[in-house]
Amino acid sequence: MDRRRMCQALAAGPLAAALPARAQARRTARVAWISTDQANPEAPFLAAFRRGMRQAGWVEGRDLVVEPFWSDGLGERIERTVAQAVATKPDVIVAAGGFVVRPLMTLPAAPPVVFSYSGDAAAGGIVESYARPGVNRTGVSLFSLQLVPKRLELMKETLPGMKRVAIFGWPRHAGEPAEVDAVARAATGLSLAHQYFPVTSSTDLDASFERALAGRPEAILAFADGVTIGFADRFAAFSKRHRIPAVSGWAIFAEKGNLMSYGPRLEATHARLAEFVDRILKGAKASEMPVELPTVQELVVNRRTAKEIGIAMPASVLTRADRLID
């Protein structure tokens, strides 16, 4: 090899070695996180999602950008926030809640959507079916009918002598009739009289409380939907004022001062959303990815509230609790 060819070979060597590394490098993916909450960079669900993306091998600042969008409310606020997020042209949108999914459904050019949705995603028209969404949306549905009777059973175990329970829920929640039916069957099996009170807005909640009192309930079951759980602090105040313990499905219900909650661990659910996003960014189609149900449940008991309203929590419940609030 003459001197000229040797110099060319030496110069080409580093370039050739760099080619495989360049071929393996991936472009920066953009993910828009949309929530109806107030802006909070440390929000636990957002943190859980980011943790899930790291576990999937993505690194923010290297090959990933996660941009949060917060509407601090519903109606025009969330519609405006959704439009702003879509305008940034993200590769995937994470819809943190059903109230975010709805306005996205009206946009013909929306990117793939991964959602957490409290209702029945098929009954609500979010997807065509759980097994095959058929639209550019998929994610996790928190709607688990089998958990509704378990919440009543926990309350009955706590108050063995209870005979009457008041049920509260948002009537427009997708799947609400099925929830009411599941509660009715569970209550009958536990020899409990029950009455359902719809919660449509904050303005009529006090009236619903007063109507419930007329039936002398000994416990309250609040359905796990965004509207009803949004009044968790008011349920707690009512519960303590009248010494009527309340149970629902999300931990925030117990954290706000109610007796207990049993249902999906929402941080784990939002970490799971990262796996959907990861697969979509690698080429999977949202329309072909089955909607999942949560696999991690938690029982949270507020012992401070139990003490305030004069309830001695049975050891059989306390030992099963994943978290105790003192």
For each residue, the residues with C-beta under 8 A, 3 or more apart:
1: 5 6 9
2: 5 6
3: 6 7
4: 7 8
5: 1 2 8 9
6: 1 2 3 9 10
7: 3 4 10 11
8: 4 5 11 12
9: 1 5 6 12 13
10: 6 7 13
11: 7 8 14 15
12: 8 9 15 16
13: 9 10 16 17
14: 11 17 18
15: 11 12 18 19
16: 12 13 19
17: 13 14 20 21
18: 14 15 21 22
19: 15 16 22 23
20: 17 23 24
21: 17 18 24 25
22: 18 19 25
23: 19 20
24: 20 21
25: 21 22 63
26: 29 63
27: 63
28: 62 63 64 65
29: 26 58 63 64 65 91 92 281
30: 65 67 88 89 90 91 92
31: 53 64 65 66 67 90 91 92 93 94 277
32: 67 69 85 86 88 90 92 93 94
33: 46 49 66 67 68 69 94 96
34: 68 69 71 78 81 82 85 93 94 95 96 100
35: 43 45 46 68 69 70 71 96 97 100
36: 70 71 72 73 74 77 78 96 97 99 100
37: 40 43 70 71 72 96
38: 70 72
39: 68 70 72
40: 37 43 46 70
41: 46 68
42: 46 47
43: 35 37 40 46 47 68
44: 47 48 267
45: 35 48 49 96 116 266 267 270
46: 33 35 40 41 42 43 49 50 66 68 96 270
47: 42 43 44 50 51 267
48: 44 45 51 52 267 268 270 271
49: 33 45 46 52 53 66 94 270 271 273 274
50: 46 47 53 54 60 66 274
51: 47 48 54 55 271 274
52: 48 49 55 56 270 271 272 273 274 275
53: 31 49 50 56 58 60 64 66 274 277 278
54: 50 51 57 58 59
55: 51 52 271 274
56: 52 53 274 275 278
57: 54 278
58: 29 53 54 63 64 278 281
59: 54 62 63 64
60: 50 53 64 65 66
61: 64
62: 28 59
63: 25 26 27 28 29 58 59
64: 28 29 31 53 58 59 60 61
65: 28 29 30 31 60
66: 31 33 46 49 50 53 60
67: 30 31 32 33 85 88 90
68: 33 34 35 39 41 43 46
69: 32 33 34 35 81 82 84 85
70: 35 36 37 38 39 40 81
71: 34 35 36 37 74 77 78 80 81 82
72: 36 37 38 39 77
73: 36 77 78
74: 36 71 77 78 99
75: 78 79
76: 79 80
77: 36 71 72 73 74 80 81
78: 34 36 71 73 74 75 81 82 99 100 103
79: 75 76 82 83 103
80: 71 76 77 83 84
81: 34 69 70 71 77 78 84 85
82: 34 69 71 78 79 85 86 100 103 104 107
83: 79 80 86 87 103 107
84: 69 80 81 87 88
85: 32 34 67 69 81 82 88 90 93
86: 32 82 83 89 90 93 104 107 109 110 111
87: 83 84
88: 30 32 67 84 85
89: 30 86 111
90: 30 31 32 67 85 86 93 111
91: 29 30 31 111 112 280 281
92: 29 30 31 32 111 112 113 114 277 280 281
93: 31 32 34 85 86 90 104 110 111 112 113 114
94: 31 32 33 34 49 113 114 115 273 277
95: 34 98 100 101 104 113 114 115 116 117 139
96: 33 34 35 36 37 45 46 100 116 270
97: 35 36 100 101 115 116 117 118 226
98: 95 101 102 115 117 118 119 124 126 174 226
99: 36 74 78 102 226
100: 34 35 36 78 82 95 96 97 103 104 115
101: 95 97 98 104 105 113 115 117 126 137
102: 98 99 105 106
103: 78 79 82 83 100 106 107
104: 82 86 93 95 100 101 107 110 113 137
105: 101 102 110 125 126 137
106: 102 103
107: 82 83 86 103 104 110
108:
109: 86
110: 86 93 104 105 107 113 136
111: 86 89 90 91 92 93 136
112: 91 92 93 136 137 138 280 285 286
113: 92 93 94 95 101 104 110 136 137 138 139 286
114: 92 93 94 95 137 138 139 273 276 277 280 286
115: 94 95 97 98 100 101 121 126 137 138 139 140 273
116: 45 95 96 97 139 140 142 266 269 270 273
117: 95 97 98 101 121 124 126 139 140 141 142 143
118: 97 98 141 142 143 173 224 225 226
119: 98 123 124 126 141 142 143 173 174 175 176 225
120: 123 124 141 143 174 175 178
121: 115 117 124 126 127 130 139 141 143 174 291
122: 125 126 127 128 129 130 291
123: 119 120 174 175 178
124: 98 117 119 120 121 174 175
125: 105 122 174
126: 98 101 105 115 117 119 121 122 135 137 174
127: 121 122 130 133 134 135 137 138 291
128: 122 132 133 134 135
129: 122 132 133 134
130: 121 122 127 133 141 290 291
131: 290
132: 128 129 287 288 290
133: 127 128 129 130 137 138 286 287 288 289 290 291
134: 127 128 129 287
135: 126 127 128 286 287
136: 110 111 112 113 286 287
137: 101 104 105 112 113 114 115 126 127 133 286 287
138: 112 113 114 115 127 133 276 286 287 289 290 291
139: 95 113 114 115 116 117 121 273 276 291 292
140: 115 116 117 269 272 273 291 292 293 294
141: 117 118 119 120 121 130 291 292 293
142: 116 117 118 119 224 249 263 264 266 269 293 294
143: 117 118 119 120 121 174 175 293
144: 147 148 263 264 293 294
145: 148 175 178 179 182
146: 149 150
147: 144 150 151 249 262 263 297
148: 144 145 151 152 179 182 183 186 221 223 249
149: 146 152 153 182 183 185 186 189
150: 146 147 153 154 262
151: 147 148 154 155 221 247 248 249 262 263
152: 148 149 155 156 165 183 186 187 190 192 221 247
153: 149 150 156 157 186 190
154: 150 151 157 158 247 260 262 299 317
155: 151 152 158 159 162 165 219 221 245 247 260
156: 152 153 159 160 162 190 192
157: 153 154 160 314 316 317
158: 154 155 245 259 260 311 313 314 317
159: 155 156 162 218 219 245 311
160: 156 157
161:
162: 155 156 159 165 192 218 219
163: 191 192 193 218
164: 192 193 194 195 215 216 217 218 219
165: 152 155 162 187 192 193 194 217 218 219 220 221
166: 194 195 197 212 215 217 219 220 221 244
167: 180 183 194 195 196 197 220 221 222 223
168: 196 197 198 199 208 212 220 221 222 223 228 235
169: 173 176 179 180 196 198 199 222 223 225 228
170: 173 176 198 199 200 223 225 226 227 228
171: 176 198 199 200
172: 176 200 227
173: 118 119 169 170 176 179 223 225 227 228
174: 98 119 120 121 123 124 125 126 143
175: 119 120 123 124 143 145 178 179
176: 119 169 170 171 172 173 179 180 223 225
177: 180 181
178: 120 123 145 175 181 182
179: 145 148 169 173 175 176 182 183 223
180: 167 169 176 177 183 184 196
181: 177 178 184 185
182: 145 148 149 178 179 185 186
183: 148 149 152 167 179 180 186 187 194 196 221
184: 180 181 187 188 194
185: 149 181 182 188 189
186: 148 149 152 153 182 183 189 190
187: 152 165 183 184 190 192 193 194
188: 184 185 191 192
189: 149 185 186
190: 152 153 156 186 187
191: 163 188
192: 152 156 162 163 164 165 187 188
193: 163 164 165 187 215
194: 164 165 166 167 183 184 187
195: 164 166 167 212 215 217
196: 167 168 169 180 183
197: 166 167 168 208 211 212
198: 168 169 170 171 208
199: 168 169 170 171 204 205 208 227 228 231
200: 170 171 172 204 227
201: 204 205
202: 205 231 234
203:
204: 199 200 201 207 208
205: 199 201 202 208 209 231 234
206: 209 210
207: 204 210 211
208: 168 197 198 199 204 205 211 212
209: 205 206 212 213 238
210: 206 207 213 214
211: 197 207 208 214 215
212: 166 168 195 197 208 209 215 217 220
213: 209 210 216 217 242
214: 210 211
215: 164 166 193 195 211 212
216: 164 213
217: 164 165 166 195 212 213 220 244
218: 159 162 163 164 165 244
219: 155 159 162 164 165 166 244 245 246 247
220: 165 166 167 168 212 217 235 238 239 244 245 246 247
221: 148 151 152 155 165 166 167 168 183 246 247 248
222: 167 168 169 228 229 232 235 246 247 248 253 258
223: 148 167 168 169 170 173 176 179 228 248 249
224: 118 142 228 229 248 249 250 253 263
225: 118 119 169 170 173 176 228 229
226: 97 98 99 118 170 229 230
227: 170 172 173 199 200 230 231
228: 168 169 170 173 199 222 223 224 225 231 248
229: 222 224 225 226 232 248 249 250 252 253
230: 226 227
231: 199 202 205 227 228 234 235
232: 222 229 235 236 248 252 253 255 256 257 258
233: 236 237 256 257
234: 202 205 231 237 238
235: 168 220 222 231 232 238 239 246 248 253 256 258
236: 232 233 239 240 246 256 257 258 305
237: 233 234 240 241 257
238: 209 220 234 235 241 242 244 246
239: 220 235 236 242 243 244 245 246 257 258 259 305 309
240: 236 237 243 257 305 308 309
241: 237 238
242: 213 238 239
243: 239 240 309 310
244: 166 217 218 219 220 238 239 309
245: 155 158 159 219 220 239 258 259 260 305 306 309 311
246: 219 220 221 222 235 236 238 239 253 258 259
247: 151 152 154 155 219 220 221 222 253 258 259 260 261 262
248: 151 221 222 223 224 228 229 232 235 253 258 261 263
249: 142 147 148 151 223 224 229 253 261 262 263 264
250: 224 229 253 261 263 264 266
251: 254 255 261 263 265 266 298 300 323
252: 229 232 255 256 261
253: 222 224 229 232 235 246 247 248 249 250 256 258 261
254: 251 257 258 259 260 261 300 301 302 305 325
255: 232 251 252 300 302 325
256: 232 233 235 236 252 253
257: 232 233 236 237 239 240 254 302 305
258: 222 232 235 236 239 245 246 247 248 253 254 261 302 305
259: 158 239 245 246 247 254 301 302 305 306 309 311
260: 154 155 158 245 247 254 299 300 301 302 317
261: 247 248 249 250 251 252 253 254 258 298 299 300
262: 147 150 151 154 247 249 297 298 299 300
263: 142 144 147 151 224 248 249 250 251 294 297 298
264: 142 144 249 250 268 269 294 296 297 298
265: 251 268 269 294 296 297 298 322
266: 45 116 142 250 251 269 270
267: 44 45 47 48 270 271
268: 48 264 265 271 272 294 296
269: 116 140 142 264 265 266 272 273 294 296
270: 45 46 48 49 52 96 116 266 267 273
271: 48 49 51 52 55 267 268 274
272: 52 140 268 269 275 276 292 294
273: 49 52 94 114 115 116 139 140 269 270 276 277
274: 49 50 51 52 53 55 56 271 277 278
275: 52 56 272 278 279
276: 114 138 139 272 273 279 280 286 289
277: 31 53 92 94 114 273 274 280 281
278: 53 56 57 58 274 275 281 282
279: 275 276 282 283 284 289
280: 91 92 112 114 276 277 283 284 285 286 289
281: 29 58 91 92 277 278
282: 278 279
283: 279 280
284: 279 280 288 289
285: 112 280 288 289
286: 112 113 114 133 135 136 137 138 276 280 289
287: 132 133 134 135 136 137 138
288: 132 133 284 285
289: 133 138 276 279 280 284 285 286
290: 130 131 132 133 138
291: 121 122 127 130 133 138 139 140 141
292: 139 140 141 272 295
293: 140 141 142 143 144
294: 140 142 144 263 264 265 268 269 272 297
295: 292
296: 264 265 268 269
297: 147 262 263 264 265 294
298: 251 261 262 263 264 265 322 323
299: 154 260 261 262 317 320 321 322 323
300: 251 254 255 260 261 262 321 322 323 324 325
301: 254 259 260 306 313 317 318 321 323 324 325
302: 254 255 257 258 259 260 305 306 325
303: 306 307 313 318 324 325 326
304: 307 308 325 326
305: 236 239 240 245 254 257 258 259 302 308 309 325
306: 245 259 301 302 303 309 311 312 313
307: 303 304 310 311
308: 240 304 305
309: 239 240 243 244 245 259 305 306
310: 243 307
311: 158 159 245 259 306 307
312: 306
313: 158 301 303 306 317 318
314: 157 158 317 318
315: 318 319
316: 157 319 320
317: 154 157 158 260 299 301 313 314 320 321
318: 301 303 313 314 315 321 324
319: 315 316
320: 299 316 317
321: 299 300 301 317 318 324
322: 265 298 299 300
323: 251 298 299 300 301
324: 300 301 303 318 321
325: 254 255 300 301 302 303 304 305
326: 303 304
